[in-house]
Amino acid sequence: MRASNFAAPALVAALLALAAASASAADPPEEEKKPATFLDAVNLFAYVEQSFTFNLGGAGRGGVNELRVYDYYEGYTFNMAEFSVKKVASERYPFGFGLAVTAGRDAQKNHSLGIFRDEDDAFPFRNTAPVDVQEAYVSVRFPVGSGLIVRAGKWASLLGYEVIESPSNLNFSRGYLFNFAGPFTHTGVVANYAPTEWLNLFAGVATGSDTTEDNNQRPMGGLLVALTPAEGLSILTGSLFGPEQNDNNRNQRWILDTVVTYTGLPKTTLAAEITGGNEKNEASLVALDTRRDADATWWGWALWGAYDFTERFRVALRQEYFKDSDGARTGFGSKLSLWSTTLTLQLKIWRGLVGRLEYRHDQADERVFRNRYDKNHVLSPTSRSMDTISLSTYYLFF
């Protein structure tokens, strides 16, 4: 799937491509249409991104943007260099594959357990290599009905609106739902079947969330339904369920996520996501030993809107809310509510070179942001709000 500079997140388009490939057997061939070659079916994607982020709270150079993932550090960051080559398994060429390798500080945050990270490494994986094998899988299309595609290996999570690749997102920074609500990657087997052009079904098992080396003896299951009931409208509803804790097969985690995207209006992209999850006897809450009930619950929502004023200039707005009811997902240790408003101006400068200027306001109901140094000259959580400005550029090669 080749991503354009002003595309909505690539997941929706990728799912539609999979649906089209699965349903191709039911489509009558076009007259005198020249069959695509194998190389035509191979898609290349590559980009590099760098950024500079300012914390307006006065922390100074080296201050951190708490509760962020990729724009975690203030100052200059070489975010990501990525190269990927992928091919969807189709009726004509039933074997597919995908490989995405990355480097940079963002890549360091994406490690799955067993690939450049072990159980002793904690977020943000400061002691691990700034490279990653983000995806590596093979797929086969079986001639069952309209076509059953089975994929095995490591792939980016299908849940959520925002994705790892920055050029495929409306904003530069990722929101709280991307950070805390669900996983980045899975390793396992997933099958998808498209009985019609407007319905695509996914089911799979994996070692867990962000784990390539299984941390227990039970797999995680996942289901996803992708609907395109009208032109420009897509609805994705998915769920993950299974044990995620180290050496524990009993304590179950489940996540439910729904994304609605609409691009039926000229030059406009609208999207909404709502998500929630629960985990039995969450490990960090058990370790605190401050409560009788150590179950963790979280939920949140986000809205996106973007308008392309010209082919080169876009404005995007994101509003979101995330409630960590027990403080387990954020690591706060008790109930925490987070809000953020993000405004992003995006300009296509030259060919694949794109610049972004972003203002983001974060708000919490507790002091969780490290804006200022305390009386001991330690950069500690002292504020309920944080304002940042980011300037980023990326170059898209393919």
C-alpha positions in Angstrom: 0.0 0.0 0.0 1.6 3.2 -1.1 0.8 6.1 1.3 0.3 9.6 -0.1 1.5 12.6 1.8 -2.1 13.6 2.7 -3.6 10.2 3.2 -5.7 9.2 6.2 -3.9 6.6 8.4 -2.9 3.7 6.3 -4.7 1.0 8.2 -8.1 1.7 6.7 -6.7 1.7 3.2 -4.7 -1.4 3.9 -7.7 -3.3 5.1 -9.6 -2.2 2.0 -6.8 -3.5 -0.1 -6.9 -6.8 1.7 -10.7 -7.0 1.2 -10.3 -6.3 -2.5 -7.7 -9.0 -2.9 -9.8 -11.5 -1.0 -12.9 -10.7 -3.0 -11.2 -10.6 -6.4 -12.2 -14.1 -7.3 -15.9 -13.0 -7.4 -15.2 -10.1 -9.7 -15.6 -10.6 -13.5 -12.4 -9.8 -15.4 -12.3 -6.5 -17.3 -12.1 -6.9 -21.0 -8.6 -6.6 -22.5 -7.1 -5.7 -19.2 -3.4 -6.5 -19.1 -2.6 -8.7 -16.0 -0.4 -7.1 -13.4 3.1 -8.4 -13.1 4.5 -9.7 -9.8 6.6 -6.6 -9.4 3.5 -4.4 -9.9 2.1 -6.1 -6.8 5.1 -5.3 -4.6 4.8 -2.0 -2.7 7.7 -0.1 -1.3 7.5 2.5 1.5 10.3 4.5 3.0 10.7 7.7 4.9 12.9 9.6 7.4 11.6 12.0 10.0 13.2 14.4 12.5 11.7 16.9 14.9 12.3 19.6 17.5 9.9 20.0 20.5 9.6 22.9 22.9 8.1 22.5 26.4 6.5 25.9 27.0 6.3 25.3 30.8 9.9 26.4 31.3 11.6 23.1 32.0 14.4 24.0 29.6 16.4 21.8 27.3 16.4 18.2 28.3 12.9 18.4 30.0 10.6 15.5 29.2 7.1 15.5 27.8 5.6 13.1 30.3 3.0 10.6 29.1 4.2 10.8 25.5 5.9 8.0 23.5 7.7 9.3 20.5 8.1 13.1 21.3 9.1 12.1 24.8 12.3 14.3 24.9 12.4 18.1 24.6 14.8 19.3 22.0 16.0 17.7 18.8 15.1 14.1 17.9 15.9 11.9 14.9 12.6 10.1 15.0 12.6 7.4 12.4 14.0 6.0 9.2 11.9 3.2 7.8 12.0 1.0 4.8 9.3 -1.6 4.1 8.5 -3.9 1.2 5.1 -5.6 1.1 2.9 -7.7 -1.2 -0.7 -8.7 -0.6 -1.5 -12.3 -1.3 -3.9 -12.2 -4.3 -5.7 -14.7 -6.6 -3.0 -14.3 -9.3 0.0 -14.3 -6.9 -1.2 -16.3 -3.9 1.9 -15.8 -1.8 2.5 -12.5 0.0 5.0 -11.0 2.5 5.9 -8.0 4.5 9.1 -6.6 6.0 9.6 -3.3 7.7 12.9 -2.3 9.3 13.3 0.9 11.2 16.0 3.0 13.0 15.9 6.0 15.3 14.6 7.0 18.7 11.0 6.1 17.7 12.1 2.6 16.6 13.6 2.1 20.1 10.2 2.6 21.6 8.6 -0.1 19.4 10.6 -3.1 20.5 8.6 -6.3 21.1 9.7 -8.7 23.8 12.3 -11.0 22.3 13.5 -8.6 19.5 16.0 -6.0 20.9 14.2 -6.2 24.3 13.9 -8.6 27.2 11.8 -8.6 30.4 14.4 -6.5 32.2 14.0 -3.5 29.9 11.3 -1.0 30.9 9.8 1.9 28.9 11.3 3.8 27.2 13.9 1.1 26.7 16.8 3.5 27.1 19.4 0.6 27.0 18.2 -1.1 23.9 19.3 -0.6 20.3 17.7 2.2 18.3 16.7 -0.2 15.5 13.8 -2.5 15.1 12.2 -5.2 12.9 8.8 -3.7 13.0 7.1 -6.2 10.8 8.2 -9.5 9.3 5.5 -11.9 7.9 4.5 -14.2 5.1 0.9 -14.8 3.8 -0.9 -17.3 1.6 -4.2 -17.0 -0.1 -6.3 -20.2 -0.2 -9.0 -20.7 -2.9 -11.8 -20.9 -0.4 -14.9 -19.0 -1.4 -13.8 -15.4 -2.3 -10.3 -16.2 -0.9 -9.0 -16.8 2.6 -5.7 -15.1 3.4 -3.6 -16.4 6.3 -0.7 -14.3 7.6 2.1 -15.6 9.9 4.8 -13.6 11.6 5.0 -10.2 13.2 2.7 -7.3 12.1 1.5 -3.9 13.3 -1.6 -4.0 15.4 -4.9 -3.6 13.5 -6.6 -1.7 16.4 -6.7 2.0 16.6 -6.8 5.0 14.2 -3.3 6.2 14.6 -0.4 4.1 13.4 3.4 3.9 13.9 4.3 5.6 10.6 4.1 9.3 11.0 3.3 10.2 7.4 0.1 8.2 7.6 -1.2 10.2 10.6 -3.0 13.5 10.6 -0.9 14.8 13.5 2.8 14.6 14.3 2.4 13.5 18.0 0.5 10.4 18.8 -2.4 10.6 21.2 -3.1 8.9 24.5 -5.2 6.2 22.9 -2.2 5.2 20.7 0.1 5.3 23.8 -1.9 3.5 26.4 -5.1 1.9 25.0 -3.6 -1.0 23.0 -0.5 -2.7 21.7 1.9 -1.6 18.9 2.6 -5.1 17.3 1.7 -8.8 17.5 3.5 -12.0 16.6 1.4 -14.9 15.6 -1.1 -16.0 12.9 -4.1 -14.1 11.6 -6.7 -15.0 8.9 -8.9 -12.7 7.0 -11.9 -13.4 4.7 -14.0 -10.9 2.7 -17.4 -12.4 1.9 -18.4 -9.2 0.2 -16.6 -6.0 -1.0 -18.0 -4.1 2.1 -17.2 -6.7 4.8 -13.9 -8.0 5.9 -13.4 -10.4 8.8 -10.2 -11.0 10.8 -9.4 -13.6 13.4 -6.1 -14.6 14.9 -3.9 -15.8 17.8 -0.7 -14.2 18.9 1.9 -14.5 21.6 0.5 -11.3 23.2 0.8 -7.5 23.0 4.2 -6.3 21.9 5.7 -9.8 22.5 7.5 -11.9 20.0 8.9 -14.2 22.7 5.9 -15.4 24.7 6.0 -14.2 28.3 3.6 -17.0 29.4 2.2 -20.2 28.1 -1.2 -19.0 26.8 -1.9 -17.1 23.5 -3.9 -14.0 23.0 -6.9 -14.0 20.7 -8.2 -11.3 18.4 -11.2 -10.5 16.3 -11.8 -7.6 13.9 -14.7 -6.7 11.7 -14.1 -4.1 8.9 -17.2 -2.5 7.3 -17.5 -0.1 4.3 -21.3 0.4 4.2 -21.1 3.5 2.0 -18.6 5.3 -0.2 -16.1 7.1 2.0 -17.3 5.5 5.2 -15.4 2.8 7.1 -16.1 1.2 10.5 -13.6 -1.0 12.2 -14.5 -2.9 15.4 -12.0 -5.2 17.0 -11.2 -6.9 20.3 -8.2 -8.6 21.9 -8.4 -11.0 24.8 -6.0 -13.2 26.7 -3.4 -13.2 29.5 -0.6 -10.7 29.1 1.4 -10.9 32.4 4.8 -12.5 32.7 4.6 -16.2 33.8 0.9 -15.9 34.5 -1.8 -17.7 32.5 -4.8 -16.8 34.6 -5.2 -13.0 34.7 -7.0 -12.0 31.5 -6.8 -8.7 29.7 -9.4 -7.6 27.1 -9.5 -4.6 24.8 -12.4 -3.4 22.7 -11.8 -0.7 20.0 -14.0 1.0 17.4 -12.9 3.4 14.7 -15.2 5.3 12.3 -13.7 7.2 9.4 -15.5 9.4 6.8 -13.9 10.9 3.7 -17.0 11.5 1.7 -16.8 15.3 1.9 -14.4 17.2 -0.5 -10.9 17.8 1.0 -12.1 16.6 4.4 -11.2 13.7 6.7 -13.2 13.0 9.8 -12.6 10.2 12.3 -13.6 9.0 15.7 -12.3 6.3 18.0 -13.7 4.9 21.3 -11.8 2.2 23.2 -11.8 0.5 26.6 -10.1 -2.4 28.4 -9.7 -4.3 31.6 -7.1 -6.5 33.2 -7.5 -8.9 36.1 -5.0 -8.4 39.0 -2.9 -6.0 37.0 0.8 -6.6 37.9 1.8 -3.0 38.9 -1.3 -2.6 41.1 -0.6 -5.9 42.8 3.0 -4.8 43.5 1.8 -1.6 45.1 -0.2 -3.7 47.6 -2.4 -0.7 48.5 -5.8 -2.0 47.6 -7.9 -5.1 47.9 -9.1 -5.0 44.3 -6.1 -4.9 41.9 -8.1 -5.1 38.7 -7.4 -2.3 36.2 -9.9 -0.6 33.9 -9.3 2.1 31.2 -11.3 3.8 28.4 -11.1 6.8 26.2 -12.2 8.5 23.0 -10.7 10.7 20.3 -12.0 12.9 17.4 -10.1 14.0 14.4 -10.9 16.5 11.7 -8.7 17.6 8.8 -9.2 19.9 5.8 -6.9 20.2 2.8 -7.0 23.9 1.8 -4.8 23.2 -1.2 -2.9 20.2 -2.5 0.0 21.3 -0.4 -1.5 22.7 2.8 -3.6 20.8 5.4 -4.9 21.7 8.9 -5.7 18.9 11.3 -7.3 19.0 14.8 -7.4 16.2 17.4 -9.4 16.2 20.6 -9.1 13.3 23.0 -9.8 12.0 26.5 -8.4 9.0 28.3 -9.4 7.8 31.8 -7.0 5.5 33.5 -9.4 4.4 36.2 -6.7 2.7 38.4 -3.5 4.4 37.1 -2.1 1.1 35.7 -1.7 2.1 32.0 0.0 5.4 32.7 2.0 4.1 35.7 0.5 6.8 38.0 -0.8 4.2 40.5 -4.2 5.8 41.1 -7.1 7.2 39.1 -6.0 9.7 36.4 -7.9 11.5 33.7 -6.1 13.1 30.7 -7.3 15.5 28.0 -5.4 16.9 25.0 -6.1 19.3 22.1 -3.7 19.2 19.2 -3.6 21.5 16.2 -1.3 20.6 13.3 -0.4 22.6 10.2 1.1 20.5 7.5 2.8 21.8 4.3 4.2 19.8 1.4 7.4 21.6 0.7 8.9 19.8 -2.2 8.2 16.4 -3.7 8.2 14.0 -0.7 9.4 16.6 1.8 6.7 17.6 4.3 6.9 20.0 7.2 4.6 20.1 10.3 4.1 22.8 12.9 2.1 21.5 15.9 0.7 23.0 19.1 -0.5 20.6 21.8 -2.2 21.3 25.1 -2.3 18.5 27.7 -4.4 18.6 30.8 -4.8 16.2 33.8 -6.7 16.1 37.0 -3.5 15.4 38.9 0.1 16.7 38.9 1.7 14.4 36.3 3.6 16.8 33.9 7.3 17.7 34.5 7.2 21.4 33.6 9.4 22.9 36.2 12.3 22.1 38.6 11.3 21.7 42.2 13.2 23.2 45.2 15.8 20.5 45.0 16.4 21.3 41.4 14.8 18.0 40.3 12.6 17.9 37.2 9.5 16.4 39.0 5.8 16.2 38.2 4.6 19.6 39.4 1.8 20.6 37.0 -1.6 19.5 35.9 -1.1 20.9 32.4 1.6 21.1 29.7 1.9 23.0 26.4 4.3 22.1 23.7 5.2 23.2 20.2 6.7 20.8 17.7 8.4 21.4 14.4 9.0 18.3 12.4 9.9 17.3 8.8 9.7 14.0 7.0 10.8 12.9 3.5 8.7 10.2 1.9 10.8 8.3 -0.7 8.0 6.1 -2.1 
